[in-house]
C-alpha cells in the first residue's frame, strides 16, 4: 500500500482552498489539491451528480458498481456507507459488488449497473444500452 502526503492549506492556491473549505473534509478532495486546478471542476461535477433527478438509491448503486469495475477501493469504501444510507440493502450491495453481470436486482438497478460496467470498461455505451437508459430514466 502506498501513501501520499496531502497538501497543507498554505500550499494550495486560494480558489482551490476556498472550494475545499466548502465541501466535506474528506481525503479525496484534499488529494485533488495536489493538482489545484482540478478542485473546482471536480467538485462542480460531484455536485451536479448529487443534484440530478436520479433516485439516490440508483445513483449509489451505479457509483458502487463503477467503483467495483475500476477497482477503486477508497471510492467503494466510502460509497458503501452512502449507499446504505440511501436505501441500498446489504443483499443489493452484495449483488452489485459480486455478481459478474447484475441481473437479479430490479430493472432500473440492473440497468444502472450495466451502464456503469460499460462506461468503465469501454468508456462508451452501446446504442442499445443508451436507448434503454434514455427510455427508462430520461
Secondary structure, 3 states (H helix, E strand, C coil): CCCCCCCCHHHCCHHHHHHHHHCCCCHHHHHHHHHCHHHHHHHHHHHHHHHCCCCHHHHHHHHHHHHHHHCCHHHHHHHHHHHHHCCCCHHHHHHHHHCCCCCCCCHHHHHHHHHHHHHHHHCCCCHHHHHHHHHHHC
